[in-house]
């Protein structure tokens, strides 16, 4: 629902917009779905001009149907599979983390989500030599533990035997960028910044970014949920949408972590786990 | 800045453009393309903006305050305020994209590693506990201590409030402490005992090593200075506690040497007399985020104590930390203190860098100590006998 503005396309002038608004045509959707003959009569604008504007607006704002085969080819060429650092987890995920997808880790406190996130960061940075963005909202990121994992992974791989393994580990550490965001708006800003950097394709310190790990999403969302306000849900959906768009548009693997909340229903022993995480409902 | 408009396309396109093909009208250019839903505006305002058809921050800024107030029917002052918020957010984004540091806490893992290695720990005087924690209580993290009543949580808090002030030449962080008490269990005379023992310990080390800076540090490290650097707050209910925590950043920016914030009894004000459980969860989670911001920004350790509650299972009941599972995610490091017949044990339950283990500890008249005296010792505290042989009622708290 984009508001009509002057300059949105050539031929859409300010006077036109004022006249259209007077006749309750305010957004692109209104314009495109209205009967142009009717509008041209009511607003006394030229029909040809309106048709031209409509064509341009349709070209700009509509989605295009795509061939299934083409989609498949594109997917095959643009998707990468990233190792998580643990072979059994890779097997569970069908050989690893897929770019273009949001893979979520959920679990009780102390179950190891931060450890898996660190392991993913280590393996992508050391093994594939690619950049990783780690958004930390709990303060659980411990660089010394990450260094331990890098050392362990470097020992496993025999190709690293040549030359300075220590240097390669330090380089791997440099490829992992850590941003500490403790508030949901800070997290949204950080994601926006990633998107700006990637869409400008600036060769900055981020380099070839393929993975975004977010530990944890529920820590910033949970203070807003509950109560009688639905504002928390709106922000949650906004964040979920941002994550999915990042993954799809820029072919990133996005890994948020969340927690599971157990709801006690009455006196029975059965407890129903209810995930309070952003991909719920998508 | 805008690329030329594409000609009207044929009906089916092949092949698809890879990369940012969706939403082509969102041209790059700083944080201007931020969606309205992600800006920190009030929910009523956001609902009106969505109904009026505004989608990105750029559109808001283009419309201007007069146009905005006309479109969505709010007063000009409100529109101006909203636009100021939007402008601030977007300029912050643009500054960050351009490479400026801004207020964002962003760095590479290598820099963090160097920072961590240079950071000190707050020792607990119980070397076994320090070992399982990886050196002691870590700065910039939240450590939670849970336990049944009487097991020694407040003792540990008082010990840490003294230990944080140990000068750097003796292996401490030379900081000050904030003690927020909700249960009223802070006993000053006990702190005097602990502090006196700590000063004595340092004096013995100085005598053994005979170095210049040790002597100088000892001059400032006395009982009076220790007590004067513990800032004590008493909060009687949860509202006072929340207010205190939200006012803490201002206090900490005035007292920049504070390296420890202790909240003794975070469960107490939230457990009794609280009807709305979802409100409690919200408040607790907001509190957790506020505490982690404080820990991070002011490079201090936050130590919380929690109570235990009983979870009634199918065949048996277990003691678990109170305040629910969602609170379990708040603390970075979690220690559970419990009894094993007459021996006190500490279990490291959750830590991002250390593995789970259990060690015994004891409380002596001098404070929180190991069960056995440490191997390389300079102290002559002969009262630290193995208390395992002593019955419980002889232990003095």
Interface residues (C-beta under 8 A of the other chain):
Chain A: X1 X2 X3 X5 X9 X10 X26 X27 X55 X56 X58 X59 X60 X61 X63 X64 X65 X66 X67 X70 X71 X73 X74 X77 X78 X108 X109 X110 X114 X115 X118 X121 X134 X137 X138 X139 X140 X141 X142 X143 X144 X145 X146 X147 X148 X170 X173 X174 X175 X176 X177 X178 X179 X180 X181 X182 X183 X185 X186 X188 X189 X190 X192 X193 X196 X197 X198 X199 X200 X204 X216 X218 X219 X220 X222 X223 X224 X225 X226 X227 X229 X230 X231 X234 X235 X238 X239 X242 X245 X248 X249 X250 X259 X260 X261 X262 X269
Chain B: X5 X6 X7 X8 X9 X12 X13 X14 X15 X16 X18 X19 X20 X21 X22 X24 X25 X28 X29 X30 X31 X33 X34 X35 X37 X38 X39 X40 X43 X46 X50 X52 X53 X54 X55 X59 X62 X89 X92 X93 X96 X97 X99 X104 X105 X106 X107 X108 X109 X110 X112 X113 X115 X116 X117 X140 X141 X142 X278 X279 X281 X282 X285 X286 X288 X289 X292 X293 X295 X296 X313 X314 X325 X326 X328 X329 X330 X332 X334 X349 X350 X352 X353
